[in-house]
Amino acid sequence: MANIVHAHQWDEGNSQYFVSLSPVRDELGLYESVYSNNSYSTSKKSGISDFDTLHCYGYSPVERGLACAGQSNGTVNLTNLLRPELPTLRLRPKQSRPCNSVSFNSNGLMAAGFDKVRNDNCLMVWNIEHYARTSSHSSQGEDSYKTPLESYLPNEVISSVAFLKDSPSVLLCGSYKFIRELDLRSPSHNYQCASKSSPLISVNPFNDNVFASYSETGAMALWDRRQMRTGFANSEPVLSMNRVLGDKKNAQGSFRFSLVHQNEFATLNEGDLLRRWQIGIVPAMPELGIRRPFYGNTAGGSGGGTFGAGGSGTASSGPEQIPQTPEHGPRSQSYMSTNDTLFISSVLDHKTQYDKVAGFDYAGDATNANAVSFMCIRQSGQVFRMKIQESPDATSFDPRNEIAIVDPERVVLINPSDSARGRASTSSTSQQNDKYHRKQSYASEDLDEDSDGDERRDSRTSQTDRKGSYNEQTEEELAIQDQQEGLLDAAAVLDGDISSIIYKRAQAGYAFDCEKNIEILDSLHGDNYLKYVWQWLKSASRAEAKGAMLSKKLDLGFEGVLGIWEGSAGLRGQARHIESGPISEKDFAAAMNEMLAKSTYPAFISHAVAGGPKQAYRRLCLRVAGWNFGLAQLETKLQELEEQGQYEKAAGWAVFHGDVDRAVQSLASSNKERLRLISTAVAGYGAYKDSDSNNPWREQCRKLASDLGNPYLRAIFAFIADGSWTDVLDESSLPLVERLGIALRFLPDDELSSFLTRVTSRTIRNGDLEGIMLTGITPRAVDLLQSYVDKTSDVQTAALIAASGVPRYFASDKINAWTEEYRMLLNSWRMFSQRARLDVTRNKLSRNGKGTAMIKPPPRQIYLRCSHCKKTIGGKSTSKEEAGMKGKTVAAETSGRCPHCNSPLPRCVICLLPIGSSSPLNKVKGDGAAFSITNQYDQWPTFCLSCNHGLHSGHAKEWFARHDVCPVPDCSCLCNSKSPYKRA
């Protein structure tokens, strides 16, 4: 089976070297991967095929090019892959048998493990230092080094050997029963322990104390040499997992420790999946002797992992259960250990672009020490390089919805204001890829020019040059295109996020001006339902400003249709009584009549329901809904619609007011032949309206009511087919205000109550803000806004809409929370002016019928204190002489002295008058009356925080427009470098 290993000690600059074993195990090859022009190109540098069947191979960590290969007959061949013309040294044991494993150390020794045989040891160590030094100069003396330096372990199959990097005299060896540690300086081994997964051994390149053993059964175990020597757990691994290796036929090439990250290893599964296992460590706590408790098996990943030294979910010294106490429940356990405990923190799967992968190893990146790549070899001998795009380690949004994505290779900043293609500003350590892509793995090189096209997942033809090297960038770009197909653009997603929308609205002035809000929504292509809401709020604000919804005892400003229809019961939980005490239904009716008397336009109501006990309720509800016009005003509106070409809507409105003949006229006046034909069908209503029979005309009307695309035409035919408004009111495509107008004009009282309650519940449940005309700005509206915020996260609109009723009519913690969130959002965007206008306008809207503001003003944030007595200047006095002090304060403002201690206030260094008194320049320019805002600002005190000298703001502005130095003589402070008046 083919295999490959990264000889990372041989790497030079941008060149990486890999030693490979051919699929038929008759050739030892060397591949070089060179980074150039932002891509890797890999080519075969040399190959030595003068071998029989090879069982194992290895390379020297100190002598570049020196490698060895063990054959099935026991011969160990030493050769130089960088100098293939040099002779090969062949080392043989006394008796022929397969060589299973070889390993070099940094002191010129090489160890080999063999199958067992009678009368000979199975672990042999040769000193090849002389050959390594002289092979490049002489080919003589080849027979002088065949005798091993040391030999160990008779009659036992040695399946793997590994020297330690930091302890070159220490050798680990694995067999089918034991793991042993040998010190070549000592005649006896350091320790041995029994293990079922010990045939193959791999040492962590970052930590010699940790090594892995694995077998063809797929089992894997991690061991800690420090614990094995102590005797506490000399027969148990620190972490063991079953069925980790997927390729049981080639276990030797299916496991690799990472050369990039310290606590990571990778396995090959089924020839097309590389699985990276990342190890977490729970540090020991010897002072306390306590582990954090966990319940059951918490192994991560697949394969059924177990933790701790016992391999069964325990730490190395075993668990000690705490007795059941009120503090510790019956399930609590404490694990006491003086050693670290390992666990699998995460498992990352990377699908290879090519299948039938036989071996792999980690390959670093020349541009980024944290980047992960793999060099893979297929069963056909084809070698390719695969770069791993890491998953993000962290993501963070800033207040402007810019997102920062951090992975081990780069930091990517995506701005929602970028173009539709999502240009990203990238600060990258790799300088290769300035866009962020989702987690992906893609193959980038193909070295087998003769490989079958059927074995490739991608049907594209690879581009290879004459030397067999492949340009990574071409395949990489194609792979990225495959990954991005069907994905939304990141910048477009961020730009459409609600925070970006709120930011754009706030910048455009989206606040309490309803007319301006509608214009902003038009410019930003906002939701039409939001426009309807602001249109209703505009009408409600206008009516409230005119006092149209105000009586002597009742304030119904911003009340909804349902609240008015329910009468005094609909006002529960609201402070709408101008006078103290509860209001009766009689008082409510009297207040409605008082409000209706202010209207000069009588609303149309069907004769079938006119004159009922709640006629006044209907009329006021029509006013609140905005459909309180009569038949005279209807004709004007129909003509306007016809002039705009909206013949279907004009016909619908006519039917909604009970005038079918006017609807026929509107359709017939259209220049569209289709509408004129429809008018003929509608005209049949006059002939069949009094007939109860189910004639063909009615059948065709019912069919058209469901088949036509225009909602107004569907509503017209639904009504004329049966003479009932039920289907019309259920037509959800019609605006809610029009359906409300129909219900208020034609439905009996009990049916109207049921309809209003049902529609209100549905709009609240769906978060449909168009239902604000039903709920008004009342406690019901809080539930409606809650559903809307849950659906859209638009706290901006929710806070602005609710400000008209909270806290003026009722209090709501939800509204306060949304408002505070919006205020904090504006502050985070540094939109302090918008936030201040929001606070000021909310304060104005909170004034009740008596003119009292329901929002408490914020406390004073800035105080002026006297530098002598430390008391506030101009503040309220708490002394008994408060009345007298008020007069003193006024006098102090003109005299320039502290009203408490009579000490002089600081003087302006320009005019030498006390700061706080009027500037003489303003006295000359002013007329003694009110000053403009600019003149008032010029009188404010300004201090340099470095030299503590003070000026009038106007004098500071004039001085520092021409100078940089403090105006005080002998003061060299460069106040202008810290001043807002710094010259351009």
N, C-alpha and C positions, 0 to 999 in steps of 0.2 A: 504494500500500500504506500502511495506517495506521502511525503512528509516534508515540512520546511521549518526552519528555526532561524530566528533573528540573531546574528552574531553582532550584537550591539557594541561589544568592546572593539570591534574593528571599524566602526563608523568614523568617517573623517569629513568634517565640514558638512556639506549638503549631500553627501553620499552615504547610503546605508547598504549593508551587505547581509545576504541571506543564504544559508546553506540548505540545500534541498536533496531529497532522496527521490529518485525516479520511480514511476509507478511499478516497473518490473524489478526494482531493487537491484539494478546493476550499474548505476551511475550516481556519483556524488557531484552535485553542481553548485555553482556560486552565481548568485544574481546580485546585480547592483541597481539600486533605485536612487536616482539623482533628481534633486529638486532644482528646477530651472524655469524661469519665466512663469512663476506662479503655478507650476504644476510639476508632478512627478512623472518621470519616464523610467521604465524598468527594462533592463536588458540582461541577457545571460552573458556573464563574463567569462566563465570557464566551466569545464566539465571533465571528470575523469571516470572512464567506464571500464577500466581494466580490473574488474572485480567479478566474482561469482555472486550468488545471492547474498545481499546485505541484510543483516538483522537490525543493526543499530548504527548510529553515527554520533559524532560530537565534534566540538571545536575548542581550541585553546583560548582562554580569556586574555592571555598576555602576548602570545606570538601570533601576529596577524597572518592569516592564510593557513595556519597549521590546523589540520582536521584529521580525524581518524574515522574508520568505518569497520565495524565488526561483521564478519561473514558467518555463514551457517556452519562452516568447518572449523570455526574457532580462530581463524586468522584475523589479527587486528592490523589494519593498514594505516600507516601514517603518511600523509601527503600534504603538500602545500598547494592550496587552490589558487593562490595568487601567483604562484610559480609552478604551473603544471608540468613544466619541462624537467623539474628536479626529480630524482629517483624516489620511489616509495619504499618506506621501511615496513617490513612485515614481521609482526610478533606473533608467536604461536605457543599455545600451552603444550604440555607433554602429550596429551591425548586429544584427539579431535572431537569437538562438540560445539554446538552453537554458542556464539557470543551474544549475550542478551542486552548488555548495556556498557557504555564507556563514559568516562568523565575525566576532565583535566582539572588540575589545580594551578595556582599561580607560582608554584615552586618547581615546575618542571616535572611533575609526576603525572602519571596517567593510570587510572584504575579501570579494570574490566571485570564484568561478572559473567559467569558461564553456567551452562547446565551441569548438573552433578554427574560425577563419574567416579568409579572406584580408584582408590589410591592416588587421588590428586585433589588439591584445594580448588574451590570454585570462585574465589575472589583473589585477583592478582593485581599487583601494583608494579609498574615499570618506571624507571627513571629515564625520561626521554629528553632531558635538558641538553645533553650533548648533541643529539640529533637536531634539535630545534636551532641550536646555534650554528652548526656546521653544515646543515643540509644545503644552504645556499652557496657553499664554497667547495664541498667535496662530496663525492659519492662513495667513498671508501668506508670500511669499518661497519658495513651494514649488519654483519653477523655477530657483532660484539655486544649487542644490547637486547638479545632475546631472552636472557635469563631475568625473571622478575625480581624486583627488589624485595618485595614481601608477598606472601600468599596466606590466605585465611579460609576458614569455613569449609571443611571437607564434607562431601556427601550431602550437599544442600544446593538447590537451585537458587542462584542469585539473579533475580530478575531485573534489578535496577541498582545503580550506584550514583552517588552525587557527592562531590567535594563541596565544602563550605567556602564561601568567598572570603569571609573575614577570619576564618580559622582553617588555613590550607592543609593542616595536618589531620583534620577531622573529616571522616568519611561516613556518610550515611549509606546503608545498603538495605534493600528490601527483598524479601523472599515471599513464598506463598503462605508462610506461617508467621514470620517475625519481621520486626523492624529493629535494626541494630545501629548503634553509633560506635565507630571505631576511631581510636586515636593512634596514628601510626607511630607515635612516640612511646606508646604503652603496649605491653604484650597482651593485655586483656581488653575486651571491649568495655565502653563506658556503661552501656545499658542495653537491654533488649526487652521488647514487649511483643506480645502476641497480637496479631491483627488479621482480620479477614480481607482488608482492602489494602494490602501492602505490596503487591507485585511491582508497582511503578511509583517512583518518588520524584517530586519536583520541589525545589527549594525557592522560597520567596526571595527575589533578588534584592528587595529592600530590607529584609530582616532575616538573617540566617537562623534565628531561633524558631521561625515558623516554617513548616514544610507541609506538603500535601502528599497523601498516598491515595492511589486509585487503582481500580482493577477493571478487568473486562466485563464484570457484572454490572458496571455503571455506578458502583458505590464510590464515594469519595469521603476522605476524612482529613481534617486539619489538625496538626500536632504542634505542641509547644515544647521545645527541647528543655526549657527551664523546668517545666512541670514534670517532665518524664524523668529528670535526674533527681527530683526531690523525694520521690517515693510516695507522694500523696495520691497520685493517679497515674501510676506508671504503666497502665494498660488501657487507658481510655483517652480518646482524642478530645480536643477542646471544642470541636464542631464536627459532626458527622451527618451525612445526607445519603439517602439511597436513591438510586436511579437518576443520578445527575448527568452522567455521560450518555449521550444518545447513540453514538457510534461505537458499539461494543467490539467491532472487528478491528478497529484501529484506535484503541484507547490511548496509545502513546502520542498520537497527533491530535487528540480531542481535548486536551487540557493544557492551559497556559496561564501562568501568573502574569499580571500586567507589568509592563515595563514603564508605564506612564503614571499610574495611580498606585499608591502603596497597598491599600486594602481592597484589592480587586483581583479576580481571576475570571477566565472565560472558558466556555466549553462549546464543543461543536455537536450539534444535534441533527441527525437525519441528513447530513450533508448539505443543508441549505439554510441553517439557522445558527447564528452565533449568539450565545447567551452570556451576558456579562453579569457576574454575581459580585455585588458590592458588600463588603463586610463591615458591620458595625461593632463597636467595642463598648461594653459596659465596664467602666473602670472599677477596680477593686477598692473597697473602703476599709482598710485594715484597722483604722482607728475605731470605727463604729462596728465593723464586722457585720454590716447589714446590707442586703441587696434590696433593690426596689421590688416589690412583689409583682408576680404575673401569674396568670391562671392558664393552665392547659399548655398545649404546644403552640408556640408563637413563631414557628419557623416561617421565614419568608420564602417566596418563590415556589417552584415546583420541586418535587422530589422528596418531600417529607423530611425536612431538616430537623435535627435535634440539637440542643444547646447545652453548653457546660461540659465539664470534663467527663461526666458520666455518660454522655451521649444520649441522655434520656430527659432532657429538659432541666438538668440540674447544674449547679456550679461545681467547681472542682472538688470542694470539700463536702459536698452534699447539703441538702436542705435541713433546716431546723425550724419546725413549725412553732409559731408563737401560740401560747395557750389562749383560748377564747376569753376575751375580756370585753368590756364595753367599748374600749378604744380600738381593739382589733376584732373584726368580725370573724365568723367561722371560716371564711375562705381565705383570709390573709395568711401569707407565708413570707418568711424572711430567709434569704439565702446568704449564708456567711462564707466568705472566701477572701483569701489574700491574693488571688490571681484575677486577671481580667477574664471576662466572659465574652465570647464572640457570638454574633448572630448575623443573619443575612438581612441587611437593611433595605436593599432594593435589588430587583432583577430587571435587566434591560435586554430585550430581544431585538436582534438586527437580522433581517432577512437578506440573504446574499442575492445579488443579481444573477449569478450563475449557480447552477445546481451541481451536485456531485462533487462537493468540496471534500478533500481527503485530509488536509492538514492546514494549519494556520499558525500565525504568531503575531504578537503586537509589533507595530511599526510606529515609531514616533513621528513627529512633524517638525520640520526644520524651522518653521515660523512660530510655533506655539508649543511650549513644553507640556501644556495640558490637553492638546488635541490627541484624539485616539484614531489610529488607522490600523488596518489589518492587512498582512500579506498572506494570501491564500493560494493553495495549490489544489488543483482538481485531480480527479482520478486519471484523467488523460495526460497529466503532466503540465497542463496550462497553468501559468502563474498570473495572478492579477492582484492589484492593490485596491483595497476598499477603505474609503474614508468614512468615518462615523460623524454624523452631525449630532452633537449632544443635545439632550433635552435641556430646557432652561432650568437653571438652578434657582432663579428668583425673578419675579416680575413686580413692577411697581408703577402705579399711575400717579401723575401729578395732578394738581387741581384743574389744569387745562386739558386733561385727558390725553396728554402725551404719555406713552408707555415706554418704559425701559425694560428690556429683556436681557438678562445676564445668563450666559452659559460659560463653560470653561474656556471658550475660545474668544469670545467677543462680548461687547456691550452694544446692543442695538437700540436706538431711539427712533420711535415711529411717531410722527406728528400727524394729527388728524387733519391739519390744514394743507397737507401735501396734495399733489395732484392725484387723479384717479388711479394712476399707476402705483401710487404709494411709495414715492421716493422716501427713503429712510436715511437719516443722518446717523452714521455708524462710526463709533470709536472702536476699532478692532485691533486686536493684537496679532491676528493672523494675516491681515491685509489681503485676504483671498476673496472673501465673500462678503459684500457690503449690503446684503439683504438677509433678513431673518426668514428661515424656512422652518417648517415643523420638523419634528424628530424624524430622521430618515437615515437609511443606509444605502449607499449606492456604490457599485463596483466601478472602477475607473481605468483599469488597464487590462489588456488582453495580449498575452505573449505567445499564444499558440495560433500561428497563422493557418494551420491545417485543421483546426478544430471544427467539429460538425456544427453547422448552424442550427440543427434541431435541438442541441443541448442548451442553447441560449434562450432565456426568457424573453429577451428583447429581440425582435426580428430585424432590427436595424443592422446594417453591415458595418462592422468595426473598421476603423481606418488605421492601418499599420504601415510603418515605414519599411524601408528595405532591410534595416538591421533588426527588425522584429520588435522594436520598441513602439509603444503606443502612447499617444498624447492624451493625458488624463482629462484635459479641459473639455474636449469634444463629448466624450461619454458622460462627463459630469453634468454638462449643461443639459444634455438630453434627459438624464435621470431627474434633474431638478424640474424640468418641464413636465415630466410624468407626475411628479409628486404634487405639482401645483395645479394640475388640471382639476377643475371643479371646486377649487378653494376660493373663498371670498378674499378680496384684497384687504390687507390689514389696515391700511390707512383709511380706506373707504368705510370699513366697519367702525373704526374709531370716530370718523367724521359723522357717522350717523348715530353715534351713541347719544343718549339723552343729555349727558353732561356737556358735550360739544354743542348740542342744540340750545341748551340753556345759556351757555356762554355767548353764542351768537345773538340770541334774543336780548340778553342783558346789554351787550355792546350796542345793539341797535336802539335801546331805550324802551324795551318791553317792561311796562310797569302798570300804572293805574289809568293811563289815558286809553280808553277803549278804542277810539277811532285810530289812534296810532298803533295800537296792538294789532288791529285788523290789517293795517298796511304792512306791518312787519311780518305777519304770518303770510301775507300774499307774496312778499319779496322772498321769503325763505321757503315757499311752497309748503306752508303749514297745513295742518289738518283742517278740513272745512268745519268739522264739529266744533273746534275751538273758535272759529270765526262766529258761529251761531251763538256760542256762549257769550263772547264779548259783545256781540250785537244786542243780546238780551240785557246784559249788564249795562250797556250804554243807555237803553231805554229805561231800565229801572233806575239808574242814576239820575237821568233827566227828570223822571217823575218824582223822585225823592227830593231833588233840588227845588222843584216847583211846589212842593208840598201836596202833590196830588194824592199821595198815600198817607196823609197825616190828617187826623181829626183832633178834636179837643181832648179826647181820652186815649186815643190809640195811635200807634205808629206802626204802619204795615210796610214800611220801606224794605225792599228786597225780600218780601215774603213771596212764597211760591203758590202755584195754583192749588195744590192739594191742601196746603195750610189754610188758605182762604175758604175753600169749599167745606172744610171740616169746622169752620167757625172758631169759637172761643177754645174748643178742645184742641185745635191745631196749633195754639200758641203756648202750649205747656213747655216749661223750661226756658222761656224767652222773656226778656225784660222789655216788653213792648207797651206797657201801661204807662202813660204819662202821669196819671195820678196814682196814688198808692191804693192798694187793695185789689182784689180779683175783679175781673170783668165778666159780666153775664152775657148770655147769648143775645139778650135784648140790646145791651149796650153795643155789642159787636155789630148787630144789624143796623143800629142807629149810626154808628161810625161809618159803615159801608155806604149808607145812603148819603151821608155828608160828603164822602169822597166822590161818589158818583155824580153828585150835583155839580162838581167842578168840571165835569166833562161835557162838551157841547156836541159830541158825536154819539148818537144812540147806536149801540151794536145790534146787528141783526140776530134774532133768535126765532127758531121755527115756531109756527103757531101751535103746533102740537104740544109744546112744552112751555110756551109763554104763559105768564100769569100764575105760574106755580109758586109755592111758598119760598123757593130759593132762587127766584128770578134775579134778585139783586146780587146774589152770590155768583150767578153765571156771568152777569155783566162785568163784575169786577175781575173775575177770573179771565175773561176775554181781554180785558185791559192789560192784566199782568202778562198774558201770553203774547200780546202784541197784535191780536186780531179783533180789536174792538171797533172796526169800521162798519158802517151800514151799507145798504144797497147802493146809495148814491156814490159813496166813495169806492164801492166795488167796481162800478163801471169805469171809473177813471183808472183804476189799477189794471183792469183787463185790457184797456186800450194801450196802456204802457207796455204790457207784456206782448201784445200783438205787434206793436211797433218794433220790439226787440226780436221778433221772430219766434217767440215761445208760445206757439198756438196750442200745443198740448197742455201746457201749464195753465194757460188762460181758460181753456175749456174745463180743465179740472177744477179750478177755483170757482167757475160758474156753477158746476154741479155741486160743489161743496156748500154753496149757498142756496141750493135748491132750484136753480134756474137751468134746466136742461136745454131749453130752447136757445139760451145765450151760448151754451156750449156748442151747439150745432152751428151757430153763426160764426163762432171763432174758428172752428175747424174748416168750415166752408170758405172762409176768407183766406186760407193759406194758398200759396202758389204750388204746393206739393199735391200731386194727383192722389197719392195714397191717403193723405189726410182728408181730402174732399170725399173720397169714397167712404172713409170711416164716418164722416159726418152724416152720410146717407143712412148708415146702419144705426147711428145714435138717434136719428130723427124718428126711427120706428118706435121709440119709447112712447111718443104721444099716442100711438094707435094701440099699443099693447099694455100700457101701464095699469089699466083698470081690469085687465083680463087675468083670471087666476089659472088658466090652463097652461100646461107646459108645452107651448108651441115651438116650432123649429127656430123662430127668431130668438127666443130665450135661450135655447140650446146653443145657438151660435154665439150669443153674447157671453155665455158662461165659458165657452171654449176660448174666445178671444181674451177673456179676463185672465186666463192662465198662459196664453201663448204670446201675447204682445210683449215687446221689450220695454216700452216706455211705462213707468209706474203710473203716470196720470191717466193714460189710456186704459191700463188694466183696472184702475180704480173706477173709471167711468163705466166700463162694461160690467164690472162687478156690482155696481149700484143699480144700473138699469135692468140687469138680468132678473133680479129678485126684489128690487125696491128696498133692500136692507143695507144698513151701514156697517154690518159686522165684518164683511170681507174687506171693506175699504179701511176700517180701523186696524185690521190686522196686516195691512200692506206696509211692511217695515221699510220699504224703499222710499216711502213718502216722508218728508220732514215731520218731526214730532209736533212742531207748532201747528201744522196744517191738520194733522189728525186730532190734536186737541181742539182746534177750532170746530171741526165737525162734531166731536163729542159734546162740546159745550152748547152747540146750537141745536142739536137734534135728539140726543139721548135723554130718556126720562131720568129722574133723579136717582133712582136706585141703580139703574144700569150705569149711569155716569160715575157714581161713587165706586162701583166695582171696577170700572175701566180705569179710573185715576189711580186707585190703589194697586191694581195689577201692573200698570205701566210703570208706576214709580218703583215698585219692587224690582221689576226687570231692569230698569235703567241703573238702579243702585247696584244690583248684582253684577251687571256687565261693565260697570264703570263708565257708562255713557254720559259724558258731560252735558249732552243736549238736554238731559233730564233736570238740569239746574232750574229750568222754568217751572218744573213741578215741585221741586223741593224748596226752591229759594235758598237764601243764605240762612239756613236754619240748622238745628241739630241733625235733621235728615240729610242735609248736604254734606255733613262730615262723613257719614257712611258712604255717600256717593263719591266724594273726593278720595276717601280711603281706597275704594275699589279702583279708582282711576290711578292713584299713585302706585298701588300694587301692580297694576298692569303696565304703567309707563315710567315710573320713578320720577315723574315730572313734579317735584315739590315746588318749583317756581310758580307754575300756574295755580296749583292748589293754594299756596300761600297768598297770592295776589287776589284770587277770587274770594277767599274767605275773609280777607281784610275788611270787606264792606259790612260784615256782620259780627266779627269777633274782634274785640270784646264788647262791641256796642250793644248787641242784643243778647248774647249768651257767651259763655266761656267754654273753651275746649282745649284740653292738653295736647291733642293731636295737632290742632291748628298751630298752637304755639311751638310745637316741636318742628313742624314743617317750616314755619317762618324763621325760627332760629337756625335751622339747617341752611336755609337760603341765605340768610344774613352771613353766616360763616363762610358759605361758598363765595359770596361776593367779596368778602374780606380776603379770602385766599387768592382770589384773582386780582387783588389790589384795586377793586372797583369801589373805592371808599365813597366817592360822590354818589354813585347809584345806591349804595347801602344807606347813606345819610338821607337821601331823598325818600327811600323806602320807609325809614323810621319816621320822618316828618309827615309823610302822607298817611301812614297808618295812624298816627296820633290824631290827625284831622278827621279821619274817617271814624275814629272811635268816639267822637262827641255825640252824646245822646240828645234827645229832644230839648233838654234843658241847657245844652251847650257845655256840659261837663265832659272832659276827656276821660275815658275809661282806662287809658294806658298811662301808667305812672311814668313821669319823665325820668331819664337816667340820672344818677347822681353826678354832681360836678366832678370833673376829672382833673382840673387844673386849679391850683390855688396859688395866690401870691402871699408870701409871708414876709414879715418884717425881719431884717437880719439882726436886729437888736433884741426885740422881745419875743420873736418867733411866733407871733400871733398872725392870724389871717387878716389880710388887708381887704376891706370891703365885704367880709363875711358877716354873718349874723352874730351879734354879740350875745353871750349867755349870761352876762353879769346883770346885777340888779339895776344898773344905770343904763339899760338897753335903750330906753327912750331917748335919753340924753346922748348916747353914743351915736344914734342915727344922725343926729345933727352934726356931731363931730366928724362922722365919716364923710359927709358932704363937704364939710369945710376942709378936711384933709385932702380931698381930691383936688381942691383948688390951691391949697397951700403947699402941697408936696411933702407932707409929713405923715407919720404913722398915726392913725386915730387912737391908738392904744398908749404908746409911750412918747408920742410927739417927736420921735427921732426923724431926721430928714431922710427922705427916700433917695435911692441912687439917682444920680444926675446923668443926663445925656452928655456924652463927651464932645458933642458938636455944639449944641446950643446952651449947655450947662444948666438947663432947666430940669426939674425933677421928672424922672420917667413916670408917666401916668398922667401928667398934666398935658394940656393941649400944646401942640407944636406951634411956634410963632408963625411958621410958614403957612400953616392951615388957617390961622387966625386972619392972616392978611388976605388969603385967597377965598376963605369962607365968608358967608354972609351972616354968621352968628346963629343961623338956624340949623337944620339937619344937614349933616355931611353925607356925602356919598360913601359907599362901601369902601372905595379906595382910600378916601381921606381918613375914614375911621381906622383902616388898617395901618396907615402911616403913623398913627399915634400909639400903636401898640409897642410894648417894650421888646427889645431884642438884645440878647446877651451872647457874648462869645464864651463858649464853654472852656476855652483854653486860658484866656487872660481875665475872664470875668468882667470885662468892661461892657457897659450897656449903652444903647442908643435908642432913639425913636426909630421905628422901622423905616419911616420915610427918609430920615437922615442916613441910616445905614445903606439904603438902596442908592442914594445919591453918591455917598462917599465911595463905596466899593465898586461903583460903576467905573471909577477912574483910578482907584488905588487898590493895592493888595495888603498893605500894612495897616495895623491898628491906628486909628487917628490920635490916640493918646501919645503925647511926646515921651520919648525914651522907652516906648513899648515896641519891641520888634516882632510881636506876634503876627503871623500871616493869617489873619482872621479870614481873609477872602478865600483861602483854600478850603475853608469849612463852611463858607457862607452860601446861601441860596442865590445871592446876587453876584456870584462869580462871573466875571466877564467872559464872553464867548471867545 
